[in-house]
């Protein structure tokens, strides 16, 4: 499943979701390969087919 992550520092990463736990998300990112993100650094994510629209991101709580 395609996922777009928006980090607190403003960076966006798009890729295939490999694994999600309570504390981290593992993403197979298009340019950088496999990346592990701590959920405390993520402000929003969009799960879909990759056709993102602003305002449709789900805020993480």
C-alpha positions, 0 to 999 in steps of 0.5 A: 500500500502506498503511504505518504508521511509528513514529518515535523521538520516538513519533509515528505516521504512516499513509498510502500508501507512494509511494517507499522508498530506502535512506535515506528513505521517502516517504509520502502521509500522510492529514492532512498530504499528502506527507511524507519520512522519513529512515530513521534516525528510524524505529524500526518500520513496519507494511505492510498494509491499515491494520488495525494490531495492536500487536506486528506492526510490523517493526523497521528495522535 
